[in-house]
């Protein structure tokens, strides 16, 4: 998972909790404060209120989602958060300073996948269903907030694993799902389908508003730039290192 701001790059393992910091322009990764919890099967890092949050996951085996959250504070330390995550393998995107868009996933590693989408208020922990749901259930889709060329604010979710989509059950898919934040409708955009199928992608929007898919999960090193209205819609770019286990995000606000 890639989030971009000038300064440092942090690389943290979902499985071991270890983190490393790279000061851009130097040659070494420096050990940094480890995360407080394991977040196995967490898909997203999300930004809320100026801090980066890692939300939910499991500690191992077939355990229920532990629901724990933590955030990276301005002093470079991990702090326990107050967001109660609604499951594992969900797609997440921040849509306001206190609301998350949540889609798909499950309550545990062995429970049924969901076809619903919700908006979760992190202040009240209230969740409401939006968009009317999808015709198929899925997990490990990747989502990010994005502004279209016409100025519409949406959440784009790409890929994932579905139970009955694209004529084959229980497969990785290449579909793109769009959630309109203002009107709260949900729809598939087949003209934007990815050129490859996969799940667990790293989505990254640069400071100048360009959307990238930078490997991750079963996409491994395959990387693309989103080209709205162009042909192809997803333009291949230079591959990235395989980053299935690690979550990478770039930050600027930590004091050295």
Steps between C-alpha positions, in 0.01 A plus 500: 500500500651826385415845635715789386635806676856633486735400780529145627385165369379250756486126430311287753426127507146381560634171640797593720404860594854618417543835326785668316549864407678634194598868483459579132834546332700289746620146441377308806176380656502577874308285752206699638236460767309173444123493471312416819300215343517250218268588214507183290266523201457873540461645151510872557691779665277806509549865592265670744544829676858543386619162630546163332289220642530122475168342587395145580641168385568184700790377711521159330312180425125522438432750774229759480601849394652662808365842403803677644625819341811709543644813346844651448527810717703812432784375722544186288337267755203270448197579716188292560203636309127494557375373162317168521560328167203306358692196374790355305583523130279807457570783259541834680518864400473822701216721377508769773693582815282255694350259246631190325355328196508123559417232242496120493715287727386275783477490878766226524724287280239224481175695479307588185613791288272803475359682199408813692659844533480721808603841625656470846499803730819461704377745766178317582593153361165503315494334158233546235461304179537699177473442129258207507776237495645291219373187326803305624694476826871574506811554707844665470391771263711816527344845523608862497334840481549665163382809313384436144578742219152654528564578868283220643636355823480121499648193659658265246531134600697264277540125480437258782372146534131436433266210559302508176611777266629485142333160445743315730461443876765584758754669273707814489331760285601814311188710551491864607228617741416869538331657803371855451566670835239778464210293370604169661438281199712196418565363153732287290704672226582226247672749269758550777568130567861416581710323233579221751311331779622523857435587863674705769630778272689801631309807382676834519386852399788742451497862614418608145192276491631205298374155600742209494467128566839403643513122529400330824320174573460273199584794272856446629716756316252592222438874502276737305401865470129581471423688179138616529340532158809371321597180326621296669333608824773329703845579362778258605788665685828376646445209745545555873657263753261233625324646807228253596587483870630852555300821507691802371399862554684827465460773763630844580376602844725295729761692695855359488 
